[in-house]
Amino acid sequence: MALSKAQLKNRIISEMQAQGATATGEHSWVNRMAEAIANAVVDEVQSNAEVPVTGGSSAGNYKVK
């Protein structure tokens, strides 16, 4: 499964709303903050994460996409 910035953003918004944050209104930073966090997390994982496959014909290390 590929990582999705949009799905992570929506999950972060939902979690923030569950904690009492308001995602609407001209002064709300919830959407912008959630997008920044989601982008940073997905970019970091895709840049650095590897999955080791230890057996079979596909043995080796593979980057996370």
For each residue, the residues with C-beta under 8 A, 3 or more apart:
1:
2: 65
3: 8 42 45 46 64 65
4: 7 8 42
5: 8 9 35 38 39 42
6: 9 10 38
7: 4 10 11
8: 3 4 5 11 12 37 38 41 42
9: 5 6 12 13 31 34 35 37 38
10: 6 7 13 14 34
11: 7 8 14 15
12: 8 9 15 16 33 34 37 38
13: 9 10 16 17 23 30 31 34
14: 10 11 17 18
15: 11 12 18 19
16: 12 13 19 21 23 30 33 34
17: 13 14 20 21 22 23 30
18: 14 15
19: 15 16
20: 17
21: 16 17 28 30
22: 17 25 28 30
23: 13 16 17 28 30 31
24: 28
25: 22 28
26:
27:
28: 21 22 23 24 25 31
29: 32 33
30: 13 16 17 21 22 23 33 34
31: 9 13 23 28 34 35
32: 29 35 36
33: 12 16 29 30 36 37
34: 9 10 12 13 16 30 31 37 38
35: 5 9 31 32 38 39
36: 32 33 39 40
37: 8 9 12 33 34 40 41
38: 5 6 8 9 12 34 35 41 42
39: 5 35 36 42 43
40: 36 37 43 44
41: 8 37 38 44 45
42: 3 4 5 8 38 39 45 46
43: 39 40 46 47
44: 40 41 47 48
45: 3 41 42 48 49 64
46: 3 42 43 49 63 64 65
47: 43 44
48: 44 45
49: 45 46 63 64
50: 61 62 63 64
51: 61 62 63 64
52: 60 61
53: 56 58 59 60 61 62
54: 59
55: 59
56: 53 59
57:
58: 53
59: 53 54 55 56
60: 52 53
61: 50 51 52 53
62: 50 51 53
63: 46 49 50 51
64: 3 45 46 49 50 51
65: 2 3 46
